[in-house]
Structure formats: structure tokens, C-alpha cells
Amino acid sequence: MKENYLNPELILSKDDMKQYGYTIIDHIVEHFDNQDSKKPVAIATREEMDNLLTEDIPNLPTDANKVLDFVMKEIIPQSTIVSHPKSFSFVPGPSNYISAMADTIATGFNIFSGGWAASPAAAELEILTMNWLLEIFGFGTKQGGGIFTSGGSMANLTALVTARRIKCGDDFSKAVIYLSDQAHSSNIKAIKVIGFKKSQIRIIPTDLEFKMSLNKLKNAIAKDRLQGLEPFCMIASAGTTNTGTVDPLDEIAKICTKEKLWFHIDGAYGGAAILADNGKELLKGIEKADSLTVDPHKWFFQPYEMGCLLVKNHNWLSGTFSEKPEYLRDVEGNESEINFYDHGIQLTRRFRALKFYMSLKTFGLDSFKKAIQYNIELAEQTENTLRESSKWEVISPATLAVINFRYHPIDKNLSEKEIDLINQKISEKIMNSREALLVTTVLLGQVVLRMCLINPRTTINHITETIEQCQSYGDELLA
Ligand SMILES: *Cc1c(COP(=O)(O)O)cnc(C)c1O
């Protein structure tokens, strides 16, 4: 490809496009085929990245292959491989090849997924896949609705704006919102974004199993009413990010009905577990929510970005987000032809439904079910392995594929402080080895190692290798 010639049309020749595209596909396929043998952890300082990447604005063209080579050699390898089978921390992003290619199509054709008129099939596919999700979660497709978002954070934000519109109208000065101390930080962020004061938020303590304490919730609501405040919204977690714990959804639903609260469930992490037998049992009551966040880019194996908000009544969304600027007048269409820009915050939206559709259709829902069931059982198997060892202590049992544990040999008389320090050091050492992504979290004041096992390519061997590596660090530190 030509260098040093200005290209104001921003185009490549047909042959150049093919060669360029095939090279990229080769890189991606190589990664999918070979990622398991790479090291998942990337660590670099700001200084190192500055040295690698800082340059002046490139006014003149550079050869396309040169730019691509640089990106593949220097930029892409400097990221954590969240789809690696030893990527245990945060929430892994296992992804899948079909969806990665679907995203490539969506971007390649630059499909505008905002309104019906621009792309009727894209809107219809969002309605169709949303109906599949509504069915899966027992929301009903007649009244139910929803929207795909960039992620769980945006889905929670969209839910809270809707809840406030429906329950409070314009005056929310006395409204109070409830969530547990294990709820995801994105909820607090969303509450702040939409302009609630700190004094309108109640953080309800959790019990020893990290579930929201119903007694404390009832006390808080009653107190607020006595003070003339207006309890309006409850946020429960269906799979906390820390421990996979599900709040008592059925009981919370009853409280919400009695107190006339909006019932939002944040199932960004755990929602997908409804596809597994034992997950379904744990998530009982999820169908009673007014709104539900799930995050297909987590446990539905989609690449970033894809979140989703489901609601019991699609009119709640259009009633909250419809605005009618003059230039959209001509493209409104009839009511059944949904304009998703009327159901959420974004006007211009990428075609997220495509990857969900193509991957689900290609692999079949039963494959997803099997994968999720496998993940849940893998965590239980990990728990058994840890319990059989005299060196490890399980701090929170395997729940929705999350397990928390710590190095704590029973024959050594270690103080809590020493145990914390050793586990912190174990995590540092394994991260520095770059063999596994495994960081700590804090539960009940204890520093613990946390594994989130939603990658269907992770095997018990990947896990035992990592635990053995951690154990040898622990033993070394004690010696
Ligand atoms: C990950 C997560 C979120 C935030 O979702 P993003 O997709 O990262 O924006 C919200 N809630 C829970 C429970 C999560 O696990």
C-alpha cells in the first residue's frame, strides 16, 4: 500500500482491503487457537507505556501494514487476556469466535441500530433476542421489553432512570433507594449520576452469608416512612460480584409489593445462571422484578460491549426516554415498529443483537446451558479440593461459579494479620509470574483469593496447577 500520498477519501483498493483483512483474521484466529498457551497477565507502568507509544500527531500517511504490525506486536500483547482459562479474577470475558465475527460484520457494514426506519431487521432482531431473554427470565413477551446497552453499568442506570420516572415523576426530593453493602458499585454510580443525594441512599448490611438482611431492610424502610420520606426503589443482587451470593429475591419481592417499591434486580453477573438447573433454583423470584440487568458480555459469553436491561412493561421505557426532535419526525413509523432510541439513552447504537443472535443460533441454547452448568460444577469441585487440604480455608463456598479462599495452614499458629499479609503476597507473586490472573478481595475484613470460573475452557487442571503454585509461594513465605 502506498506511503506518503494523501488519501482524503480514506479508502483502500479492493486487493489491499482483502490482504489487510485476511491478515487481521489470521491474527485473531491464531489468538483463539493459541491463547491458552500464552500468559494471561499484562503488567506495565505508565512510564513504560509512554516510552512505547508517545508520538506526535501523524500528519502524513504511514503504510497500513506497518501500522498494523506495530499494533499486533506492541499494543495487543500489552493487555490482560480475559478469555484465558487461568484468568480467574474480576469477571472473565470468555467470548466466542462467532460473536467476534458478528461484531466484525456489524462494524463492517456500520449498521445504525437506533431506529426502525434505518434498519428494520436490526430492530426486529433486537426485539426477537430480547423476547428470548424475556422468556428465559419469566418476564413474559406480551408486555415485557428491554434494551441492549454497552454493559451492566448502563443497564442499571437505564433501570434507575425508569424507576424514578414511573415512581416519582418530577419530584424525587424525598425518594429513598435501598441496596446492600455487597451491591455492585455501578449502582451507586448510577444513583449519583441521576442526581440523588447521599442522604437518599440506604446501604443495608448483609448477613454472614453476604445476603441482604431482611430485618434491617424492613427497619430502614419503616424509619424512613416515619420521617416523612418516600421509599421508592429496591436494588437486589442476583449474584454479587464478590461471592456470587443471591439476595433472598422472593422475600424482597414481597416487601416491594407491600411497600410499593420498584424492584430492580442487578443480575449482571449471575443472571445467566438461570440456564443451569441449580442456578435456576438459586435465582427463584428473579421473575418478580420490575426491571432486571443481565450482562451478556459476562456469562453469556459475548465479547465487549453488551449489557441488557429487561423490564416487565415496555411502555415504561418508551414513557421514560421518548423525546421528539423535529428531524426524527419523518421516521417515526407505527408503534409496533420499535425505535430503540426511544427505549434508552443512546440515539446512535451499534448492532449488538447480531452477535447474540448468531452465537445463540450457531451453538444452540443447550450449549450455553451445558457451559454454565459446567462452570457451576467446576467451582464446586474446586471447593471440594480446597476443603480436602490442610493448607487452605474456604471463606465463601462455591456459589454461581465464584469461590473465595485463603492460604491458612492448620498446623501453624498464624495471626489474622499474618494470614492477610501472606495471601496478599501470594497474589502479588502469582501476578508477577504472569501465569494466572488471581487477585484478592476483602470479605469480613479478611484478605482472600477469589476465583470466578465462568470460562468454559477452564479445566480442573488449570485450577489445581494455580492452587499448587500459590501453595508453594505460601510455603516459601512461611519458611
Ligand atoms: C459487572 C457488574 C456490573 C457492571 O457491568 P459492566 O458491564 O461492567 O458495566 C454491575 N453489576 C454487577 C453485579 C456486575 O457484576
The ligand as an SDF file (V2000), in Angstrom:
LIG
                    3D

 15 15  0  0  0  0  0  0  0  0999 V2000
  -20.0230   -6.3240   36.1980 C   0  0  0  0  0  0  0  0  0  0  0  0
  -21.1640   -5.9240   37.0070 C   0  0  0  0  0  0  0  0  0  0  0  0
  -21.8060   -4.6910   36.7860 C   0  0  0  0  0  0  0  0  0  0  0  0
  -21.2970   -3.6800   35.8000 C   0  0  0  0  0  0  0  0  0  0  0  0
  -21.3790   -4.1420   34.4990 O   0  0  0  0  0  0  0  0  0  0  0  0
  -20.4280   -3.5760   33.3370 P   0  0  0  0  0  0  0  0  0  0  0  0
  -20.7980   -4.4260   32.1920 O   0  0  0  0  0  0  0  0  0  0  0  0
  -19.0260   -3.7760   33.8100 O   0  0  0  0  0  0  0  0  0  0  0  0
  -20.7590   -2.1430   33.1540 O   0  0  0  0  0  0  0  0  0  0  0  0
  -22.9400   -4.4030   37.5290 C   0  0  0  0  0  0  0  0  0  0  0  0
  -23.3870   -5.2700   38.4610 N   0  0  0  0  0  0  0  0  0  0  0  0
  -22.7820   -6.4480   38.7090 C   0  0  0  0  0  0  0  0  0  0  0  0
  -23.3560   -7.3620   39.7540 C   0  0  0  0  0  0  0  0  0  0  0  0
  -21.6560   -6.8110   37.9980 C   0  0  0  0  0  0  0  0  0  0  0  0
  -21.0510   -7.9870   38.2580 O   0  0  0  0  0  0  0  0  0  0  0  0
  1  2  1  0
  2  3  1  0
  2 14  2  0
  3  4  1  0
  3 10  2  0
  4  5  1  0
  5  6  1  0
  6  7  2  0
  6  8  1  0
  6  9  1  0
 10 11  1  0
 11 12  2  0
 12 13  1  0
 12 14  1  0
 14 15  1  0
M  END
$$$$
